[in-house]
Amino acid sequence: MGFGDLIFTFNVYKASSYSTPYSNNEFPVEVTLNDYMYFEYSVESSADLVVFAVTCKATAGQSFYSSPYYNIIENG
């Protein structure tokens, strides 16, 4: 096993151009059903790593297991 620091970043963007992310004071972001959402996630480290999202869902709470939930990515 290796050692080192990992920096994870997750951004939500306002449009498909990915030019303007929402700022912290704009959360929570309100969307309606069938609206497109634009996400970016990354990891920085001294190792050659890749991030792959298998599952992503929106919940009302902080827990992954909160109900209700809305799947964003399934079996990615």
C-alpha positions in Angstrom: 0.0 0.0 0.0 1.1 3.5 -0.8 1.0 6.6 1.3 0.1 10.2 0.5 -2.5 12.9 0.4 -5.6 12.7 -1.7 -7.7 15.7 -2.6 -11.2 15.0 -3.8 -13.1 17.7 -5.6 -16.8 17.7 -6.6 -18.4 20.6 -8.5 -21.9 21.3 -9.8 -22.1 23.5 -12.9 -24.8 25.8 -14.1 -24.7 24.8 -17.8 -23.3 22.2 -20.2 -20.3 24.6 -21.0 -18.9 23.7 -17.5 -17.6 27.2 -17.3 -19.4 28.4 -14.1 -19.8 26.2 -11.0 -22.4 27.0 -8.3 -20.8 28.7 -5.3 -21.2 27.4 -1.8 -23.8 30.1 -0.9 -26.0 28.9 -3.9 -26.7 25.5 -2.3 -29.0 23.7 -2.1 -29.5 23.9 -5.9 -33.2 23.6 -6.9 -34.0 21.6 -10.0 -37.1 20.1 -11.5 -37.7 16.6 -12.7 -35.9 15.9 -16.0 -33.7 19.0 -15.8 -30.1 18.3 -16.8 -27.4 18.6 -14.1 -23.7 19.0 -14.8 -21.2 17.4 -12.4 -17.4 17.2 -12.2 -15.4 15.1 -9.8 -11.7 14.5 -9.5 -8.9 13.3 -7.3 -5.5 14.8 -7.0 -2.5 12.8 -5.7 1.1 12.1 -6.3 0.0 8.6 -7.7 -1.6 8.0 -11.1 -5.2 7.6 -10.0 -8.5 7.6 -11.9 -12.0 8.3 -10.4 -14.9 6.2 -11.7 -18.5 6.8 -10.5 -20.5 3.6 -10.2 -23.4 5.0 -8.2 -24.5 8.5 -7.4 -27.9 9.5 -5.9 -29.5 12.5 -4.4 -31.0 12.3 -0.9 -32.6 14.7 1.5 -30.1 13.7 4.1 -26.4 13.3 4.3 -26.5 9.5 4.5 -26.2 7.4 1.3 -29.1 5.3 2.7 -31.5 8.2 3.3 -35.0 8.0 1.8 -36.4 9.2 -0.4 -33.5 9.1 -3.0 -33.2 9.8 -6.7 -30.6 7.9 -8.7 -28.3 10.0 -10.8 -25.9 7.3 -11.9 -26.6 3.5 -11.6 -24.1 0.8 -12.6 -21.8 3.5 -14.1 
